Structure formats: structure tokens, C-alpha cells
Amino acid sequence: MPTNDSDTLDDKNSITVSNKPHALLPFLQLQSATSLSRLYQSPSSCLSIFRLLDSVERQLVMNLLWLESAISLSTMGAWVVQEKKKFYDDALDILTRLHILHVHSGKLSLNTTFKTSLRHAITGGGSTGSFGVPAEKDEKRPPMDVEGLDGYALERWETILHFMVSSGTGQNPTRPSQGVLYLLQRSGLMSNQQGSTPQITSTGFQFLLHRPHAQLWDLLLQYLHMAEERQMDLVEVLTFFFMLSTMELGREYLTENLSQTQKAMLDDLRDYGLIWQRRASSRRFSPTRLATTLTSTSPSLPTSTGMTSSSQQGFIVLETNYRIYAYTDNPLQTAVLNLFVSLKYRFPNLVVGSITRDSVRKALNNGISAEQIISYLTTHAHPQMRKFNPLIPVTVQDQIRLWELEKERLKSQEGYLYTAFASQADYEFVLNYAKQLDVVLWENSAKRCFFGSLEGHSNIRNFIERRISGAV
């Protein structure tokens, strides 16, 4: 336990406070205490959730992990300097919502089930197979090596992303499985209006700006939301995700100890590139880097749209004349540019194009906003461009926004036109009543007419009828 200033919660050198929790934690906070208690019976689940916690939350858990009795709030609070108390209070709140911490009669204690499982995870105790059951080596059929697993995961993942950006553009990208397509549409990343070919949405384009780790969790969270309608046990689904995140890359594991729900998940996880199997009926599987880094800060893929060296450093050069030079040979990056750039030439390591009114309007019609286009150009700007301030030429930024405003010049709104009033007094009397209701969208005193919203029509109509009958 901390006993000196260097170990308290104000140590700036050893503690980095994250403002945004992991995407999975809010989902877990919505689950019942019974479901979380079942989940915490698995040591791999407790270790994975511990990894997802903020540094302050992890320190609180470790301070309480080896205590056999509860500790008073005043004693714990004495370790916190006043300036950092908000971080401490936020950490207590999150841990309490996750049912990891219990606060009772002014004392703090860890959830007994969570404490026991996390101890087993750290010390290696227990023999529940929570971390998977490794398969014995088969000399005749050796498992796929790490390089092969990385290539397989990358191919599966980029197939999904490439389909998102290329579908509906006249190209013929490789089509993912039906389960993947359904997940993309349920996530709002693609839309399929009136049976047409699915096309990327504004949300889907924002999705492309994220790193692979965040992209993967966006899809997996939707997968978790769909678990109940597919009659899957949510706790077993979560347990399997956490089990995969603690497995060793390059090893084979047996499917025999998996539940029926978890065995059914194998087909989906193959489609997402999280696991590799020699064939669908195989009793062995190997997790890919996408799976083993689910609760880690390590890169999800050695090379991908969000992780290649060219992407990290930036590959786009944008000139003030709207000409774009993209130093890439990645088909996916080229396909993303094609969403809002009119491509002119393609060379082995260079793509040249222009941002035009038509290309931007095409993107806007697909639900991509001007700010998203500017954000993508900023995120992937070449190192040479980062020497300038502002990074993206102001003329180009303003013009992209102006093209978006062109699309929004007209706005339609349903309502009723009120005209043919007998006198100016009648017109003004009804108009004033409509203004009191705040439903007047347009008026013309010279022609004695005004346009009212759909919501206010019944009130205005009743008012006119009462006026005619002499009741008003």
C-alpha cells in the first residue's frame, strides 16, 4: 500500500489520467449485477477488464486486492491530494458502477468474486481453462506462423473496409459474408435504401478516421447489442472476447472447452479476422493479432490503413489549386480518396487527383460532411505539409464548406398556406394568434397570406372556425 508522497494519486510521472474511458466500459456499466458477477468468475475476464481501466482505477484496485477486510473511505481518501480529488471520485464512481467496488457503511471493499479471479489471473492459480486450452503441437500440420496470421487478419479486415468505401461506386470489391454486411448496416456504417447496393454513410466515413483498435470495438459493441436477439448468452460472448485477448499469438487452442454459444461465434470471428482455422469444422483455432490486442495498447495490426508507416506519417499533399498528390500504393487508401476526390492519374506509388465541386457534391450526397473531408485531409497530411500553419490551405477549406452550403440553400418544411382573408383585420388577428403559438414560417402582409407549420394547423383552423362563428 502507498505510504509516502511518491505513491499518492498526485504522482504526475507515474500516472497518466485518461479523460475518455474505453468504449466497452459504459456498456458493461449498463449490465446487471448478476451478469457481471457471472463474468467476474473468469480470471481472464477480470484481467482484461483491469487492463481497460484508467490508471487511477487500476491503482485503487491494486491497493485493495490483497486486503482481507474492508478499508474506511477516510483512510483511502487520506492518500489523495485535494487537487486530484476529482480523478479519485470519478474512479470510485466507475468502479462502483462496474460492481468491482462495494461501498457499505463508509467502507470500501472489492467484489469478492472479482478479487478472487484477479488474484488467480496474477498468480497463476486455478485451473479453469479461462485463458484457453492450448493444443498439443502437431508435427504433420503445424499451426500458421505469426506472419501468416498477420497477413490473414489484414486481408480480412481490409476486405471489410474496402467494401465499405467501394460499394455503390461502380467498382466490384470483394463482398464480405452476409453476417458482416448485416453488422455494418446495423451499426449505421452502411445504408441500404429500397434494396439498393449498400453505401457508406456519414457515420461510416467517420469510422474510417479511427485506428483499427477503435474500429474493431465499434463493430464488436454492435455485435454485443445483437447478442440477445440472436439468443446468445451475453456473458459467454464477453467471456470469449476476453479469453481471446489473453491468448498467445501464434499458438493453437482447442475448441472442446468452449460453450455452444462460443463455438457458434467462431464463424463470425473468422469473418472479422480475429481467429484462423484450417477449416470450419476444425477442433483447433489460432487467434490473430486483432484478437490478442483487444484489451491491449499494442497495435492491432502490423500494417493497415491506420497503422502503416506511410499512414502514420501522412501521405497526402494538397495544393492551393485543389490538386492532391497521395503517396500511397494502398488500394484501400485510394478507394477512400475516391469518395471525395476526382482521381486523374495512378502511378506505382503515387495517386494524383483534384478536389472539385462535383467530387465534393458526390461525397455530400453520400452523407459525408465537409468537416469530415477536412478532418481526413488533416489526419493524413504529409509531413511536408505539417510545416505550414494552417495545415490545410484556408482557400480549400472555405471552398469545401461553401460547396456544402450550396447543397443546403433550400430547406423544405411541411405546413399549410393561409390566404383569402376577408379583411386586413381578420388576417392580422389570425396571424398574431399563430405567432403566439410560434408556428409561423413565412408571411406576406401585402398579399394577406402566411405559411404555418404542420404542428400548428389544427389550432389555427379551430381558431378561424371560432372567429367565423363569432365565438372569438
C-alpha positions in Angstrom: 0.0 0.0 0.0 1.2 3.5 -0.6 2.7 5.2 2.4 4.6 8.2 1.0 4.1 11.1 -1.3 5.7 9.4 -4.3 3.0 6.8 -4.4 -0.1 9.0 -3.9 -2.6 9.8 -6.6 -0.8 13.1 -7.4 2.3 11.5 -8.9 2.3 13.1 -12.4 5.3 11.0 -13.5 3.8 7.6 -12.8 0.1 8.2 -13.5 -1.5 9.3 -16.8 -5.1 10.1 -16.4 -7.3 9.4 -19.4 -10.3 11.6 -20.0 -12.1 9.1 -22.1 -12.9 5.6 -20.8 -12.6 2.6 -23.1 -15.6 2.1 -25.3 -16.6 -1.2 -23.6 -16.8 0.2 -20.1 -20.0 2.2 -20.5 -21.6 -0.9 -22.0 -20.5 -3.0 -19.0 -21.9 -0.4 -16.6 -25.4 -1.0 -18.1 -25.3 -4.7 -17.3 -27.0 -6.2 -14.2 -25.0 -7.1 -11.0 -25.9 -10.8 -11.7 -24.4 -10.7 -15.2 -21.3 -9.0 -14.0 -20.9 -11.5 -11.1 -21.0 -14.3 -13.7 -18.5 -12.5 -15.9 -16.1 -12.0 -12.9 -16.0 -15.7 -12.3 -13.5 -15.9 -15.2 -9.9 -14.8 -14.3 -9.2 -13.8 -18.0 -12.2 -11.5 -17.9 -11.1 -9.8 -14.7 -7.6 -9.4 -16.0 -8.9 -7.9 -19.3 -11.3 -5.5 -17.6 -8.4 -4.5 -15.3 -6.4 -3.6 -18.4 -9.2 -1.4 -19.7 -9.4 0.7 -16.6 -7.8 4.1 -16.2 -4.5 4.3 -14.3 -6.2 5.7 -11.1 -8.8 3.0 -11.2 -6.1 0.3 -11.6 -4.2 1.7 -8.6 -7.3 1.7 -6.4 -7.9 -2.0 -7.4 -4.3 -3.0 -6.6 -4.4 -1.2 -3.3 -7.5 -3.2 -2.2 -6.6 -6.5 -4.0 -4.6 -8.1 -1.2 -6.6 -6.8 1.7 -8.7 -9.3 3.6 -11.0 -6.8 5.1 -12.7 -3.5 4.0 -11.0 -0.2 4.4 -12.6 3.0 5.5 -13.3 5.8 3.0 -11.4 8.3 5.2 -8.2 6.1 5.2 -8.4 5.8 1.4 -9.1 9.5 1.0 -6.0 10.4 3.0 -3.9 9.1 0.1 -5.4 11.7 -2.3 -4.3 15.3 -2.6 -7.1 17.8 -2.9 -6.1 18.9 -6.4 -6.6 15.4 -7.7 -9.7 14.5 -5.7 -12.0 14.7 -8.8 -10.0 11.9 -10.5 -10.3 9.9 -7.4 -14.1 10.4 -7.1 -14.6 9.6 -10.8 -12.6 6.4 -10.4 -14.7 5.4 -7.4 -17.8 6.1 -9.4 -16.8 4.0 -12.4 -15.6 1.1 -10.2 -18.8 1.1 -8.3 -20.9 1.1 -11.5 -19.0 -1.9 -12.7 -19.7 -3.6 -9.3 -16.0 -4.0 -8.8 -16.0 -1.8 -5.7 -18.6 -2.0 -2.9 -19.2 0.9 -0.6 -21.0 0.0 2.6 -21.2 1.7 5.9 -18.4 4.1 5.0 -16.0 1.3 4.0 -14.6 0.2 0.7 -14.1 -3.4 -0.5 -13.5 -5.3 -3.7 -16.2 -7.5 -5.1 -15.2 -10.9 -3.7 -15.7 -12.8 -7.0 -13.6 -10.2 -8.9 -10.9 -10.2 -6.2 -10.5 -14.0 -6.2 -10.4 -14.2 -10.0 -8.0 -11.4 -10.5 -5.7 -12.9 -7.9 -5.8 -16.2 -9.8 -5.0 -14.3 -13.0 -2.0 -12.6 -11.5 -0.6 -15.5 -9.5 -1.5 -18.3 -11.9 -3.8 -20.0 -9.5 -6.8 -22.1 -10.6 -7.3 -24.5 -13.4 -10.5 -23.4 -15.1 -9.1 -23.1 -18.6 -10.1 -19.4 -18.5 -7.2 -18.4 -20.7 -7.9 -21.1 -23.3 -6.7 -24.7 -23.6 -3.5 -24.8 -25.7 -3.4 -27.6 -28.3 -0.5 -30.0 -28.4 1.8 -29.4 -31.4 1.0 -31.4 -34.5 4.2 -32.1 -36.5 2.3 -33.1 -39.6 0.1 -30.0 -39.6 1.9 -27.1 -37.9 -0.1 -24.0 -37.0 0.1 -20.9 -39.1 3.0 -18.7 -38.1 2.7 -15.1 -36.8 3.5 -13.6 -40.2 0.8 -15.7 -41.8 -1.8 -14.8 -39.1 -1.0 -11.1 -39.6 -1.5 -11.4 -43.3 -4.8 -13.3 -42.9 -6.1 -10.7 -40.4 -5.1 -7.8 -42.5 -6.7 -9.3 -45.6 -10.0 -10.0 -43.8 -10.1 -6.6 -42.2 -9.2 -4.6 -45.3 -11.8 -6.6 -47.2 -14.5 -5.2 -44.9 -13.1 -1.6 -45.1 -12.6 -1.8 -48.9 -16.2 -2.9 -49.4 -17.4 0.0 -47.3 -15.7 2.6 -49.4 -16.1 1.0 -52.8 -19.7 -0.4 -52.7 -22.1 1.6 -54.8 -19.3 3.4 -56.7 -19.4 1.2 -59.8 -16.5 -0.9 -58.6 -16.7 -4.6 -57.7 -15.0 -5.0 -54.4 -14.8 -8.4 -52.7 -18.0 -8.9 -50.8 -17.8 -9.9 -47.1 -20.0 -12.5 -45.6 -23.7 -11.9 -45.1 -23.1 -11.7 -41.3 -20.5 -8.9 -41.8 -22.9 -7.0 -44.1 -25.7 -7.2 -41.6 -23.4 -5.9 -38.8 -22.3 -3.0 -40.9 -25.8 -2.0 -41.6 -27.0 -2.4 -38.0 -24.0 -0.3 -36.9 -25.2 2.5 -39.2 -21.9 2.4 -41.1 -23.6 1.5 -44.4 -27.2 2.1 -45.6 -29.3 0.0 -47.9 -32.2 2.1 -49.1 -35.0 0.5 -51.0 -33.0 -2.6 -51.8 -30.2 -0.8 -53.5 -26.5 -1.6 -53.1 -25.2 -0.7 -49.6 -23.3 2.6 -49.5 -21.1 4.1 -46.8 -22.8 6.6 -44.5 -21.5 9.7 -42.7 -21.0 7.6 -39.6 -19.1 5.0 -41.8 -16.8 7.7 -43.1 -16.1 8.9 -39.5 -15.4 5.2 -38.7 -12.6 5.2 -41.3 -10.8 8.0 -39.5 -10.4 5.8 -36.4 -7.5 3.4 -35.7 -8.1 -0.3 -36.2 -8.4 -1.0 -32.5 -11.3 1.6 -32.2 -12.9 0.4 -35.4 -12.9 -3.2 -34.2 -14.5 -2.3 -30.9 -17.2 -0.2 -32.7 -18.2 -3.4 -34.5 -17.9 -5.7 -31.5 -20.1 -3.4 -29.4 -22.8 -3.7 -32.0 -22.2 -7.4 -32.0 -22.8 -7.4 -28.3 -26.0 -5.4 -28.7 -27.2 -8.0 -31.2 -26.4 -11.0 -28.9 -29.9 -11.1 -27.2 -31.9 -11.1 -30.4 -29.7 -13.9 -31.7 -30.4 -15.8 -28.5 -26.8 -15.8 -27.4 -25.6 -15.6 -23.8 -24.1 -12.2 -23.5 -21.8 -13.2 -20.6 -20.4 -16.1 -22.6 -19.8 -13.8 -25.6 -17.9 -11.3 -23.4 -16.0 -14.1 -21.7 -14.8 -15.4 -25.1 -13.7 -11.9 -26.2 -11.7 -11.5 -23.0 -10.3 -15.0 -23.3 -9.1 -14.3 -26.8 -7.4 -11.0 -25.6 -5.2 -13.0 -23.2 -4.2 -15.8 -25.6 -0.7 -16.1 -27.1 -0.2 -15.1 -30.7 1.0 -17.9 -32.9 -0.4 -20.8 -30.7 -3.3 -23.1 -31.4 -6.1 -23.6 -28.9 -8.7 -26.3 -28.6 -12.4 -25.7 -29.1 -13.5 -28.5 -26.8 -13.8 -26.4 -23.7 -15.9 -23.7 -25.4 -19.6 -23.4 -24.8 -22.2 -23.8 -27.6 -22.5 -20.0 -27.8 -18.7 -19.6 -28.1 -18.5 -22.3 -30.7 -21.2 -20.6 -32.7 -19.1 -17.4 -32.5 -16.2 -19.0 -34.3 -17.8 -18.5 -37.7 -18.3 -14.7 -37.1 -14.9 -14.2 -35.7 -13.3 -15.9 -38.7 -15.1 -13.4 -40.9 -13.8 -10.4 -38.9 -10.3 -11.8 -39.0 -10.0 -12.4 -35.2 -9.3 -16.1 -35.5 -7.9 -18.5 -38.1 -9.0 -22.1 -38.6 -7.7 -24.6 -41.1 -11.4 -25.4 -41.9 -14.7 -24.5 -40.4 -15.1 -27.9 -38.6 -11.6 -27.9 -37.2 -11.2 -28.5 -33.5 -8.4 -26.0 -33.3 -8.1 -22.3 -33.8 -5.4 -19.6 -33.7 -6.2 -16.1 -32.5 -4.8 -13.3 -34.7 -3.2 -10.1 -33.6 -6.7 -8.4 -33.8 -7.9 -10.7 -31.1 -4.8 -10.8 -28.8 -4.7 -7.0 -28.6 -8.4 -6.4 -27.9 -7.6 -5.1 -24.3 -4.0 -4.1 -25.1 -2.5 -0.8 -26.2 -0.3 -2.6 -28.7 -1.1 -2.1 -32.4 -3.9 -4.3 -33.7 -2.2 -4.9 -37.0 1.4 -4.5 -38.1 0.2 -2.9 -41.3 -3.2 -1.5 -42.1 -4.9 1.7 -43.2 -4.5 3.2 -39.8 -1.1 1.7 -38.8 1.2 1.7 -41.8 4.3 4.0 -41.6 3.1 6.0 -44.6 -0.3 6.5 -42.9 1.2 7.4 -39.5 3.5 9.9 -41.1 0.8 11.1 -43.6 0.7 10.6 -47.3 -1.4 13.5 -48.8 -0.1 16.7 -50.2 -2.8 19.3 -51.0 -2.0 22.4 -53.0 -4.0 25.7 -53.1 -5.2 24.9 -56.6 -7.1 21.9 -55.2 -4.6 19.4 -56.7 -3.9 16.3 -54.5 -0.9 14.1 -54.5 -1.3 10.9 -52.5 2.0 9.0 -52.0 0.4 5.5 -51.5 0.0 2.2 -53.2 -2.7 1.0 -50.8 -5.9 0.2 -52.7 -8.0 1.0 -49.6 -6.5 4.5 -49.1 -7.0 5.1 -52.8 -10.6 4.0 -52.5 -11.2 6.4 -49.6 -9.8 9.3 -51.6 -12.1 8.4 -54.5 -15.1 9.2 -52.3 -14.4 12.9 -52.5 -11.5 13.4 -55.0 -11.6 13.2 -58.8 -8.7 10.9 -59.5 -6.7 11.7 -62.6 -3.5 9.5 -62.7 -2.2 6.4 -60.9 1.4 5.5 -60.6 3.1 2.7 -58.7 3.5 4.8 -55.5 1.5 7.9 -56.3 -2.1 8.9 -57.0 -2.9 12.3 -58.4 -6.3 14.0 -58.4 -8.3 17.2 -57.7 -10.9 18.2 -55.3 -13.8 19.5 -57.5 -17.3 20.8 -57.0 -18.7 17.6 -58.5 -16.5 15.2 -56.4 -17.4 17.0 -53.2 -21.1 17.1 -54.0 -20.9 13.4 -54.7 -19.5 12.8 -51.2 -22.1 15.1 -49.7 -24.9 13.2 -51.4 -23.5 10.0 -49.7 -23.7 11.6 -46.3 -20.1 12.7 -45.9 -19.8 16.2 -44.4 -17.4 19.0 -45.3 -15.8 18.8 -41.8 -15.2 15.1 -42.2 -13.4 15.6 -45.6 -11.2 18.4 -44.0 -10.6 16.1 -41.0 -9.4 13.3 -43.2 -7.1 15.5 -45.1 -5.7 16.9 -41.9 -5.2 13.5 -40.3 -3.4 12.1 -43.3 -1.4 15.1 -44.3 2.2 14.5 -45.5 5.0 15.6 -43.1 6.0 18.3 -45.5 2.5 19.9 -45.2 2.8 19.9 -41.4 5.4 22.6 -41.6 2.7 25.1 -42.6 0.1 26.8 -40.5 -2.7 26.3 -41.2 -2.0 22.8 -42.3 -4.8 22.7 -45.0 -4.9 25.8 -47.2 -7.7 28.2 -46.0 -8.9 28.7 -49.5 -9.5 24.9 -49.9 -11.2 24.6 -46.5 -13.5 27.5 -47.2 -14.4 26.3 -50.7 -15.3 22.8 -49.4 -17.6 24.4 -46.8 -19.1 26.6 -49.4 -19.9 23.7 -51.7 -21.7 22.1 -48.7 -23.7 25.3 -48.1 -24.8 25.2 -51.7 -26.4 21.9 -51.0 -28.2 23.3 -48.0 -29.5 26.5 -49.7 -33.1 25.2 -49.8 -34.8 23.6 -46.9 -38.3 22.0 -47.2 -40.8 22.1 -44.5 -44.4 20.8 -44.5 -47.2 23.1 -43.5 -50.3 25.0 -44.6 -50.7 28.2 -46.5 -53.5 30.5 -45.1 -54.8 33.0 -47.6 -58.1 34.7 -48.9 -58.8 36.6 -45.7 -61.9 38.8 -45.9 -60.1 41.9 -44.5 -56.8 43.1 -43.2 -58.1 43.0 -39.7 -59.0 39.3 -40.0 -55.6 38.5 -41.4 -53.7 40.3 -38.7 -55.9 38.8 -36.0 -55.2 35.2 -37.1 -51.5 36.0 -37.8 -51.0 37.3 -34.3 -52.6 34.2 -32.8 -50.3 32.0 -35.0 -47.3 34.0 -33.9 -48.2 33.4 -30.2 -48.1 29.7 -31.0 -44.7 30.2 -32.7 -45.8 28.3 -35.8 -45.4 31.0 -38.5 -42.8 30.0 -41.1 -43.4 32.8 -43.6 -45.7 35.8 -44.1 -46.7 38.3 -46.7 -48.8 41.2 -45.4 -49.3 42.7 -48.9 -51.0 39.6 -50.1 -52.7 38.8 -46.8 -51.2 35.3 -46.5 -48.9 33.3 -44.3 -47.5 29.8 -44.1 -47.8 27.9 -40.8 -46.1 24.7 -39.7 -47.9 21.3 -39.8 -48.0 21.1 -36.0 -49.9 24.3 -35.6 -52.6 23.7 -38.2 -55.3 22.2 -36.0 -55.1 25.1 -33.5 -55.1 27.7 -36.3 -58.1 26.0 -38.0 -60.1 25.8 -34.8 -59.3 29.5 -34.1 -60.5 30.5 -37.6 -63.7 28.5 -37.2 -64.4 30.1 -33.8 -63.7 33.5 -35.4 -66.2 32.8 -38.2 -68.8 31.6 -35.8 -68.4 34.7 -33.6 -67.0 32.8 -30.6 -63.8 34.9 -30.7 
